[in-house]
Amino acid sequence: MMTYVSYVAVGAVAVVLLMGLFNMFRGGSSNTSQRLMRWRVGLQGLAIVVLMLTLYLSQR
């Protein structure tokens, strides 16, 4: 179960990263870029917590 949650967390980070890159390359709004960057940072933090929890639970 936690393995799937880990995949979803990493996938969410990748999706937001790609959205930010797409916005940057097409010359989109800087406000949108900032918002996507904040989402990416938050999702990366969440993904790290999920991955560490998965690692911890798999060792038990």
C-alpha positions in Angstrom: 0.0 0.0 0.0 2.7 2.5 1.0 4.6 1.6 -2.2 1.7 2.9 -4.3 1.5 6.1 -2.2 5.2 6.6 -2.7 4.7 6.3 -6.5 1.8 8.8 -6.4 3.9 11.3 -4.3 6.8 11.1 -6.7 4.5 11.3 -9.7 2.8 14.4 -8.4 6.2 16.1 -8.0 7.1 15.1 -11.6 3.8 16.4 -13.0 4.1 19.8 -11.2 7.7 20.1 -12.4 6.7 19.4 -16.0 3.9 21.9 -15.8 6.3 24.5 -14.5 8.8 23.8 -17.3 6.0 23.9 -19.9 4.9 27.2 -18.5 8.4 28.6 -18.6 9.2 27.5 -22.1 6.0 28.9 -23.6 6.6 32.2 -21.8 3.7 32.0 -19.4 2.9 34.1 -16.4 5.6 34.5 -13.7 2.8 34.3 -11.0 2.0 30.9 -12.4 5.6 29.8 -12.3 6.0 31.0 -8.7 2.8 29.1 -7.7 4.0 25.9 -9.4 7.4 26.3 -7.7 5.7 26.5 -4.3 3.6 23.5 -5.0 6.6 21.6 -6.2 8.6 22.4 -3.0 5.6 21.4 -0.8 5.0 18.2 -2.7 8.7 17.3 -2.5 8.6 17.7 1.2 5.6 15.5 1.4 7.2 12.9 -0.9 10.3 12.8 1.3 8.1 12.2 4.4 6.1 9.5 2.6 9.3 7.8 1.3 11.0 7.8 4.7 7.8 6.4 6.3 7.7 3.7 3.7 11.3 2.8 4.3 10.7 2.8 8.1 7.7 0.6 7.8 9.4 -1.8 5.4 12.2 -2.4 7.9 9.8 -3.6 10.6 
